[in-house]
């Protein structure tokens, strides 16, 4: 018979039992300390697969949550920026008041000063960045989208600024006689008005309407177009002849020439001469005056607007319009000296003209330049470019007004200012009753922001549900474990006492 070194029978089995109780007690203590059923997934039994799947879901939700935080920050910035840009647009409209011609000693008007302040702030907002990412640069998020206003206006030795481009267009449109590239002549009783050639500059003859007796009018379509006014006799006082001309920006100018002596004569009148030939000469003189006044005001304003369009409208065209030239510049006549007043064509000016917008300018929807994947099957787009029409028209309109020359040495200053202010105001006003381009973009950003926030809410619910299920699988019921631990402790104490008595028992004591 084997002798038990512990002095009794079956003690190894008792020790094993005590060791097992001790292990259980330590495990329950660990559970209370960590709030976890097991240190390993194997200890979770059949629920370990579900637990791993839920943790994978939580990990994915964490990635989406981080993406949403970044997107929300950018969208919040776009939201606040858009609100201010729209407010500046409205302020710019108020500044462009055609009835507020107040010329300061420096040759600038009060409206120009107000417009420049608004423009500088507008451009600063277009250069907004969030964490080093420019919001209005499209895909080129690390590139400053808009150049400085001073550089845009004046350029440098290598690149022409807006003022240079406007001056070239103004010279080409007004022509060497400052009459809109028109020619006038008289042969006997007939006066002829004609375009000075086939080119895209100056006035373009649209039509003529005569309300004068003893006057015959005719028109040649061209190009170049012309019209004839023949005084077959003497017209009556108060009667008028109206000439309609198309301006470079597509608008129309009406020259009304009245026979002097009427009750409500127009601004420009002509006298009846002793003969129809003399009357024709008076009419030609009045026509020359009307052309000069209109050229120095309406035409010059329209020319400046067209120059601004060529300078600022840099967004890619799809399809490309026939004859389109990027950043079209005037080709001067052969010099020296360089002469733009007799120019007949345009050229691509991208190589030597300031690029006011330097961000991404590829084809395609600007919104797709920035996107965020906020769910397994949901991505949102919120890109923007400073040269989109909504932003560009504001920059263009204000910049053209700021660059205009209303100095005392310029003829027709008051009328030129009124025409400029009206066109700038029109450029800052959305067509019809529609929202402005800025407001439309803002609504798109707001819609994306709402989608992101709704998705964030769904993720929050899903995250809470997954965490609750994981806690149910991995976690413990503290009250239950505490009761088990207390019971086990009591059992272990009793077992220790019993074991102690057994170890102290000998055969002599037993007998």
Secondary structure, DSSP 8 states (H G I E B T S, - for coil): ----TTSSSSHHHHHHHHHHHHHHHHHHHHHHHH-BS-SSGGGGGGGHHHHHHHHHHHHHHHHHHHHHHHHHHHHHHHHHHHHHHHHHHHHHHHH--TT---B-TTS-BHHHHHHHHHHHHHHHHHT-EETTEETTBTT-TTS--B--HHHHHHB-SSSB-HHHHHHHHHHHHHTTTTSSSEEEEEETTEEEEEESSSSS-S-EEEEEEE--TTEEEEEE--SS-EEEEEESS---TT-EEEEEEE-TTS-EEEEEEEETT-TT--SEEE---SSHHHHHHHHHHHHHHHHHHHIIIIIHHHHHHHHHHHHH--S--SS--TT--TTEEEE-BS-SS-B-TT--EEEE-TTTB--SB-S---SS-GGGGSEEEEETTEEEE---BTTSHHHHHHHHHHHHHHH----TTSTTHHHHHHHHHHHHHHHTS-STT---HHHHHHHHHHHHHHHHHHHHHHHHHHHHHHHHHHHHHHB--HHHHHHHHHHHHHHHHHHHHHHHHHHH--HHHH-
